[in-house]
Amino acid sequence: MTASVAGLIESLMSVIAYQLATTDQQRSMLVAWIYTGFSIASAVGNPLGTFIANLWRWQDAFIMVAIITVLATVVATSLIPKDLVNEPASFKEWLVLFSDRRIQLAIVFAICSAGMIFGYYTYIRSLIHQTLGFSLTALSLVLLLLGVLDVFANQLSGRLAAKNGIKRLRPFYVLDLVLLALFQFSMQNAWTGLLLLCALVFFFALFGSPIQIFVLDVASHDYPQATTLASTLNAIFYNVGVAVSSFTATQTLKVVGLPALGWNSLVYCAVALLVLLTLVRMTDREAMRG
């Protein structure tokens, strides 16, 4: 129940940021800061919650969350404008959004992009501790390092999204394919494996802001009544991708070892790249018609 709120907050914040921004640069960077906030929360919140649970009780970690939630609610109530507008629409008018092929492809792209991450990240602790041989103490530091890299990647993601972000993602997805092809071989050494994991975490996180801005742009231009619904798609289908890829990662692990999980992620990355190239072609055709 606590976790289910995260997707709702992410979607609402995206719509609010989209309405408050006056330029494409502002819009993309505000969305990037939303993703950055989630990354910081993960990087800081996980060790902090563990520390509190170990120092006192696990229930006290939830008390901390409740206190932070009250403070955040007070701040949000005082800062977020009360006059934001939303196009009234029926449920049927919302659903028309799904008839757009660009939206359909964006959904597949979000699923596969999440899949290429969690195709191996589901077992990140085991990869770092068992495969690469880092101690449990070092494991916490490595996870913190990955969290920090995710924060910086989200900032770069916002800059990519500022101008035709979908098109600018192409070379990064090609690079992701190469890195995933090297995954199993890199895992044979602790330091090459760690370097590869750092690179993957950084480059994988770049897709968030560009795809969110793309979907919101399509909705605001062609389906303004469904902009709020459009803001939820990335969060919803990202979690679908996490669930599907975690399942296939488990099945892959039954057949091969931990280092081979890179091949599981590579399949999702290949599909995501094909969808991305299709979206870019469609966007270019739309621009030429316009």
C-alpha positions in Angstrom: 0.0 0.0 0.0 2.9 2.4 0.8 4.6 1.6 -2.5 1.5 2.1 -4.6 1.4 5.8 -3.7 4.8 6.4 -5.5 3.3 5.9 -9.0 0.4 8.2 -8.2 2.7 10.9 -6.9 5.0 10.6 -9.9 2.1 11.0 -12.3 0.6 14.0 -10.5 3.9 15.8 -10.2 4.6 15.2 -14.0 1.3 16.9 -14.9 1.9 19.8 -12.5 5.4 20.3 -13.8 4.2 20.2 -17.3 1.6 22.9 -16.7 3.9 25.2 -14.7 6.8 25.1 -17.2 6.9 27.9 -19.8 9.6 26.5 -22.1 10.6 23.0 -23.3 13.9 23.3 -21.3 12.0 24.1 -18.1 9.5 21.3 -18.7 12.1 18.6 -19.3 14.3 19.6 -16.4 11.3 19.7 -14.0 10.3 16.2 -15.0 14.0 15.2 -14.7 14.0 16.6 -11.1 11.0 14.4 -10.3 12.9 11.3 -11.4 16.0 12.6 -9.6 13.9 13.0 -6.4 12.9 9.3 -6.6 16.6 8.3 -7.2 17.8 10.3 -4.2 15.0 8.8 -2.1 16.2 5.3 -3.1 19.8 6.1 -2.6 19.3 7.7 0.8 16.1 6.1 2.0 17.1 2.5 1.7 20.3 2.7 3.9 18.6 5.1 6.3 15.6 2.8 6.8 17.9 -0.1 7.3 20.0 1.9 9.8 16.9 2.9 11.8 15.5 -0.7 11.8 18.8 -2.0 13.0 19.3 0.7 15.6 15.7 0.5 17.0 12.8 -1.5 15.4 11.6 -1.9 11.9 8.4 -0.2 12.9 10.3 2.9 13.6 11.3 3.1 9.9 7.6 3.4 9.0 7.2 6.1 11.7 10.0 8.0 9.9 8.1 7.7 6.6 4.9 8.9 8.2 6.6 12.0 9.6 8.3 12.8 6.3 4.9 12.4 4.6 3.3 14.9 6.9 6.1 17.4 6.3 5.9 16.9 2.5 2.1 17.3 2.5 2.4 20.7 4.3 5.1 21.9 1.9 3.1 20.7 -1.2 -0.1 22.3 0.1 1.7 25.7 0.6 3.7 25.7 -2.7 1.6 24.0 -5.4 -0.7 26.5 -7.1 -4.4 26.0 -6.6 -5.5 27.3 -10.0 -4.1 24.5 -12.2 -6.6 23.5 -14.9 -7.6 20.1 -16.2 -9.7 19.2 -19.2 -12.9 17.5 -18.1 -13.4 14.2 -19.8 -15.3 11.0 -19.6 -13.7 7.6 -19.2 -14.4 6.9 -22.9 -12.6 10.1 -23.9 -9.6 9.0 -21.9 -9.4 5.6 -23.5 -9.1 7.1 -27.0 -5.5 7.9 -26.1 -4.7 4.2 -26.4 -5.8 4.2 -30.1 -2.8 6.3 -31.0 0.1 4.1 -32.4 2.7 6.5 -30.9 1.2 5.9 -27.5 1.1 2.1 -28.1 4.8 2.1 -29.1 5.7 4.3 -26.1 4.0 1.8 -23.8 6.0 -1.1 -25.3 9.2 1.1 -25.1 8.6 1.8 -21.4 8.0 -2.0 -20.7 11.2 -3.0 -22.5 13.3 -0.3 -21.1 12.3 -1.4 -17.6 12.9 -4.9 -18.7 16.5 -4.3 -19.8 17.2 -2.8 -16.4 15.6 -5.4 -14.2 16.5 -8.3 -16.4 19.7 -8.3 -14.3 19.1 -5.7 -11.6 16.6 -8.1 -9.9 19.6 -10.0 -8.6 22.0 -7.0 -8.2 22.9 -7.9 -4.6 23.8 -11.4 -5.6 25.8 -10.2 -8.6 27.8 -7.8 -6.5 28.3 -10.1 -3.5 28.4 -13.7 -5.0 29.6 -13.2 -8.5 32.0 -10.2 -8.1 33.0 -11.2 -4.6 32.5 -7.9 -2.8 31.9 -8.1 1.0 28.6 -7.2 2.6 30.1 -4.0 3.8 31.3 -3.1 0.3 27.9 -4.2 -1.1 26.2 -1.2 0.7 28.8 1.2 -0.7 28.4 -0.1 -4.2 24.7 0.2 -4.0 25.1 3.8 -2.8 27.5 4.5 -5.7 24.9 3.1 -8.1 22.3 5.3 -6.5 24.4 8.4 -6.9 25.1 7.6 -10.6 21.3 7.2 -11.1 20.8 10.8 -9.7 23.3 12.3 -12.2 21.8 10.2 -15.1 18.4 11.6 -14.4 19.8 15.1 -14.7 21.3 14.3 -18.1 18.0 12.6 -19.0 16.3 16.0 -18.5 18.8 17.7 -20.8 18.2 15.1 -23.5 14.5 15.5 -23.2 14.6 19.2 -23.7 14.8 18.9 -27.5 13.7 15.8 -29.4 14.8 13.6 -26.6 13.5 10.4 -28.2 15.8 10.8 -31.2 18.8 11.6 -29.0 18.4 8.3 -27.1 19.3 6.2 -30.1 23.1 6.1 -29.6 22.7 5.3 -25.9 20.6 2.3 -26.6 23.1 1.0 -29.2 25.8 1.4 -26.5 23.5 -0.4 -24.0 23.3 -3.4 -26.4 27.1 -3.5 -26.6 27.5 -3.3 -22.8 25.0 -6.1 -22.3 26.7 -8.3 -24.9 29.9 -7.9 -22.7 28.0 -8.5 -19.5 28.9 -12.2 -19.0 32.5 -11.7 -19.8 32.9 -8.7 -17.6 31.5 -10.5 -14.6 34.5 -12.8 -14.6 36.5 -10.0 -12.9 35.4 -7.9 -9.9 36.5 -4.5 -11.2 35.5 -4.9 -14.8 32.2 -6.2 -13.6 31.7 -3.2 -11.2 32.7 -0.8 -14.0 30.1 -2.4 -16.3 27.4 -2.2 -13.7 28.1 1.5 -13.1 28.0 2.2 -16.9 24.7 0.3 -17.3 23.0 2.0 -14.4 24.0 5.4 -15.7 23.0 4.8 -19.4 19.8 2.9 -18.5 18.4 5.7 -16.5 18.5 8.1 -19.4 15.2 7.0 -21.0 12.8 8.3 -18.2 12.4 12.0 -19.0 12.4 11.8 -22.8 9.6 9.2 -22.9 7.6 11.0 -20.3 7.9 14.3 -22.2 7.1 12.5 -25.5 3.9 11.0 -24.2 2.8 14.3 -22.5 3.5 16.2 -25.7 1.4 13.8 -27.8 -1.4 13.9 -25.3 -1.4 17.7 -24.8 -1.4 18.3 -28.6 -3.9 15.7 -29.8 -5.7 14.4 -26.6 -5.7 17.3 -24.1 -8.6 15.7 -22.2 -6.4 12.6 -21.5 -3.2 14.4 -20.4 -3.6 13.3 -16.8 -4.0 9.7 -17.9 -1.0 10.0 -20.2 1.2 11.1 -17.2 0.5 7.8 -15.5 1.5 5.5 -18.4 5.3 5.6 -17.9 4.9 4.7 -14.2 2.3 2.0 -14.8 4.1 0.2 -17.6 7.5 0.6 -16.1 6.2 -1.5 -13.3 4.8 -4.0 -15.8 8.3 -4.2 -17.3 9.8 -4.8 -13.8 7.4 -7.6 -13.1 7.9 -9.3 -16.5 11.6 -9.0 -16.6 12.0 -10.2 -13.0 10.0 -13.3 -13.9 12.2 -14.0 -17.0 15.3 -13.3 -14.9 14.2 -16.0 -12.4 13.6 -18.4 -15.3 16.9 -17.6 -16.9 18.7 -18.2 -13.5 17.2 -21.7 -13.3 19.0 -22.6 -16.5 22.2 -20.5 -16.4 24.2 -18.7 -13.8 24.1 -15.1 -12.5 26.6 -13.7 -15.1 24.3 -14.8 -17.9 21.5 -12.5 -16.8 22.9 -9.9 -19.2 21.5 -11.9 -22.1 18.0 -11.6 -20.5 18.4 -7.8 -20.4 19.8 -7.8 -24.0 16.6 -9.2 -25.4 14.5 -6.4 -23.9 17.1 -3.8 -25.0 17.0 -5.0 -28.6 13.2 -4.7 -28.7 13.3 -1.3 -27.0 15.8 -0.1 -29.7 13.6 -1.3 -32.5 10.6 0.4 -31.0 12.7 3.6 -30.4 13.8 3.7 -34.1 10.1 3.2 -35.2 9.0 6.1 -32.9 11.7 8.4 -34.3 10.6 7.6 -37.9 7.0 8.3 -37.0 7.9 11.6 -35.3 10.0 12.7 -38.3 7.1 12.0 -40.6 4.7 13.9 -38.4 7.1 16.9 -38.4 7.4 16.8 -42.2 3.6 16.9 -42.5 3.4 19.7 -40.1 
